[in-house]
């Protein structure tokens, strides 16, 4: 069976590193299993880095921990170039790059806690779902 292509919004990555008790953490632990394949772009990686480094104390991690984690994500993800073709589409223009990555990578899902921010993804045949919904699909 071919792995499902997905894009994780930054809030999923942050939540997964913040607590080992939630669904986001479970999804991070499933990455090496190959059940799904993360799609990643340079802008999204930089967004992950910015948010994670800004919250080092809350996450109880070091900069080295974050660097190692991001290096790992790069090694297991499909790097996809995006070209900013449709801006703006979403209510929050800072999320447009996530939708563009999902389209460019042919991802089936955007996994996020902010479903309402991605309602327009349906026009591109991309489902926006929560981590809880995604774990049920898996």
C-alpha positions as CSV (number, residue, x, y, z in Angstrom):
1,X,0.0,0.0,0.0
2,X,1.3,3.4,-0.9
3,X,1.8,5.9,1.9
4,X,-0.7,8.8,2.2
5,X,0.9,12.2,1.5
6,X,0.1,14.8,4.1
7,X,1.1,18.2,5.3
8,X,1.4,19.0,9.0
9,X,0.5,22.5,10.0
10,X,3.0,24.0,12.5
11,X,0.5,23.6,15.4
12,X,0.6,19.8,15.0
13,X,4.4,19.7,15.2
14,X,4.4,22.1,18.2
15,X,1.7,20.1,20.0
16,X,3.5,16.9,19.4
17,X,6.7,18.2,20.9
18,X,4.9,19.9,23.8
19,X,3.2,16.8,25.2
20,X,3.7,13.1,24.9
21,X,0.1,12.5,25.9
22,X,-1.7,13.9,22.8
23,X,-2.6,12.6,19.3
24,X,0.0,14.9,17.7
25,X,2.8,13.1,19.6
26,X,1.3,9.8,18.4
27,X,1.5,11.0,14.8
28,X,5.1,12.1,15.2
29,X,5.9,8.6,16.5
30,X,4.2,7.1,13.5
31,X,6.4,8.9,10.9
32,X,9.1,6.2,10.7
33,X,6.4,3.5,10.1
34,X,5.8,4.8,6.6
35,X,2.0,4.8,6.9
36,X,2.0,8.3,5.7
37,X,4.6,10.6,4.0
38,X,5.1,14.1,5.1
39,X,5.4,16.8,2.4
40,X,7.7,19.6,3.3
41,X,8.9,22.9,1.8
42,X,11.6,25.3,2.7
43,X,9.0,27.9,3.9
44,X,7.2,25.4,6.1
45,X,10.5,24.1,7.5
46,X,11.5,27.7,8.4
47,X,8.1,28.3,10.0
48,X,8.6,25.1,12.1
49,X,12.0,26.3,13.1
50,X,10.9,29.8,14.0
51,X,8.0,28.6,16.2
52,X,9.9,25.8,17.9
53,X,12.9,28.0,18.7
54,X,10.6,30.8,20.0
55,X,9.2,28.2,22.5
56,X,12.3,26.3,23.6
57,X,11.4,26.8,27.3
58,X,7.8,25.7,27.0
59,X,8.9,22.7,25.0
60,X,11.7,21.9,27.5
61,X,14.1,21.4,24.5
62,X,17.4,22.8,23.5
63,X,18.3,24.4,20.2
64,X,20.3,21.3,19.4
65,X,17.2,19.2,20.0
66,X,15.2,21.3,17.6
67,X,17.9,21.2,15.0
68,X,18.2,17.4,15.3
69,X,14.4,17.1,15.0
70,X,14.2,19.3,12.0
71,X,17.1,17.4,10.4
72,X,15.2,14.2,11.0
73,X,12.0,15.7,9.4
74,X,14.0,16.7,6.4
75,X,15.4,13.2,6.0
76,X,12.0,11.5,6.1
77,X,9.9,14.0,4.2
78,X,9.3,14.7,0.5
79,X,10.8,18.1,-0.2
80,X,8.6,20.0,-2.6
81,X,9.1,23.4,-4.2
82,X,6.2,25.8,-4.2
83,X,5.8,28.7,-6.5
84,X,3.2,31.0,-4.8
85,X,0.8,30.9,-7.7
86,X,-2.6,31.7,-6.1
87,X,-2.1,34.2,-3.4
88,X,-4.1,35.1,-1.5
89,X,-6.6,32.3,-1.1
90,X,-7.0,31.6,2.6
91,X,-8.4,33.9,5.2
92,X,-5.0,34.0,6.8
93,X,-2.4,34.7,4.1
94,X,0.3,33.3,6.3
95,X,-1.3,29.8,5.7
96,X,-1.3,30.0,1.9
97,X,2.1,28.4,1.6
98,X,0.7,25.3,3.4
99,X,-2.1,24.9,0.9
100,X,0.3,25.5,-2.0
101,X,2.6,22.8,-0.6
102,X,-0.3,20.4,-0.3
103,X,-1.3,21.1,-3.9
104,X,2.2,21.0,-5.3
105,X,3.0,17.7,-3.5
106,X,-0.3,16.0,-4.4
107,X,-1.0,15.6,-0.7
108,X,-4.4,14.2,0.3
109,X,-4.6,15.9,3.7
110,X,-3.6,19.0,5.6
111,X,-3.5,18.0,9.2
112,X,-4.2,21.0,11.5
113,X,-6.0,22.2,14.6
114,X,-7.2,25.2,12.7
115,X,-9.7,23.6,10.3
116,X,-11.6,26.9,9.7
117,X,-8.4,28.5,8.3
118,X,-8.3,26.0,5.4
119,X,-11.9,25.8,4.2
120,X,-10.8,26.7,0.6
121,X,-8.6,23.5,0.4
122,X,-11.7,21.6,-0.7
123,X,-11.5,23.4,-4.1
124,X,-8.2,21.6,-4.6
125,X,-9.5,18.1,-3.5
126,X,-7.4,18.4,-0.3
127,X,-9.1,17.5,2.9
128,X,-8.3,19.5,6.0
129,X,-8.7,17.4,9.1
130,X,-7.6,17.4,12.8
131,X,-4.9,15.0,14.1
132,X,-7.7,13.1,15.9
133,X,-9.5,12.6,12.6
134,X,-6.3,11.6,10.8
135,X,-5.4,9.0,13.4
136,X,-8.8,7.4,13.0
137,X,-8.2,7.1,9.2
138,X,-4.9,5.4,9.9
